[in-house]
C-alpha cells in the first residue's frame, strides 16, 4: 500500500508480483473449497500482460493445477477486456473461472500514478445452489474514440482532453444503463446497488449524477483505498459489494446490482443476489486486505516500477530459466506439489523417488502444499545476494502435517521475522531474464500475524 501527500492510498504490486501472480492469488481465493475438476474453462483478462505471444492464462491454470483438458485463454490488451471477459462467461454455458488482473503505471507524480492501483480479482461463473448472484440482463454501447491510449512497449498511457471523454462516456453510460434495465424489466427504483467504474474519473462522477439513482445505492468504488485497477476493477468492486451484502444485517434478498463500466464505450450488467449469499463467507474479503496493507516508501515504489535506477547488488544477475526443465517439473514449480511416502507418510519437498524414511523406492503419492501453513524454524537475512528489493530473507519452514523446505520470504519486514513466525505460500516471480519470467512459490507471514 502506497500513501503520500494526497488523500487516500493505492494498492501496489510488490517487486516479485505481476498480473499473472496477482491473477493466481485471486483465483486461489475464488476456488477455495471448490473442486477444480468442475472448471470447464479459464479466461484471464489484463491490459498489462507479463507476456505477449505466449498465453499468460496457462501459468494461472498450472498454479491452480487445473486438468490439462481445461482451455485457458487470454482476454488482453485493453481496459474493456475485463468486463468483456465477465460478460462472455455470463452469457455462455458451463463453469468458467474468470480472472482479471492489472498493474497501472503513470509518470512519477502524475494523476495516473496516484489514481491507479494494482489488483487481481476472480469469480466462478456457473450454475447450481452455490450461485450467490444470478445474471439477469446486460447492454453494451460501443463507440470508437481516442480518449486513452498506450503504444506497444510504452509503460504509461496518454490522455486526450478530459471534457471530450467525459461527454462521450456519460452519454454512452446512460444509454447502456437504460437499455440494461429495460431488458431486465426493472425500474430504477428497484436497483439496490449501482457500481460505476472506469479510468476516466470525471466521467464516472458525472454519470453517477445523471443516473437518477439514490446516492445510497452507490457503494465504495475502492478508488481511495486500492486505486483504479484497470481491467480488474469491475470484478474487484463487484466482489467487494457481494462480500459486504453477505454480512450486512437486513440487506434485502434478492438485491439487484447493476455493474456499469466505462471503457471504449459502456457495458452494463444486471445481477440479482440469491439466498445463497447469506451463507457465503469469502476466504479473504477485500475489506480485510485493504485494512492489512502496509506503507511503502515512494523511492522503493519507483525502483520496483523501473522509474528509478538504484545501484544494483554487486553480484551477477541470474541466468534465464530453462524452459524444458521447468516443464519437466511443472507440478512442483507451478503447483507446489511434493510427494508423500505411502508407507511412512514422510513428505518430500521437492518430490523425490526415494523415501528419506525407510528408503522405499517409487512408492510416493503427490501431496499439494500450496495451501499449507508452516512455522519458521530458522532464517537468515542476506544483504549480498542479487535482488531487486534487498535484503533477501530465507527461512527453513516446517509445514503443518509434514514437510520441511527452505524458502524465500516475501512481503516481510526483515527486522520483524522471528523463529516461530507463521507463514503461508504465495505464487510469485523470482526474476526475469532474457524476457522469461521464473515463477515459483515464496512464503509470506500469515495475514494479521507476525
Secondary structure, DSSP 8 states (H G I E B T S, - for coil): -EE-SSSSEE----TT--HHHHHHHHHHHHTTTS-GGG--EEEEEESS-S-SSS-SHHHHHHHHT--TTSEEEEEESSTTHHHHHHHHHHHS-S-EEEEEEE----STT-HHHHHB--EEEEEEE--STT-SEEEEEEEEEE----SEE--TT-SS-EE--HHHHHHHHHHHHHHHHHHHHHHHT--GGG--EEEEEES-HHHHHHHHHHS---GGG----STTTT-B-GGGHHHHHHHHHHHHHHH-TT--SS-EEEEEEESSEEEEEEEEE-GGGGG---SS-HHHHHHT-----HHHHHHHTTSS-----SS-------HHHHHHTHHHHHH-EEEEETTT--EESS--SB-TTT--BS-EEEEE-TT-EEEEEEEEEESSS--TTS-EEEEEEEETTS-EEEEEE-S--TTT--TT-EEEEEEEEEEEETTEEEEEEEEEE-TT--
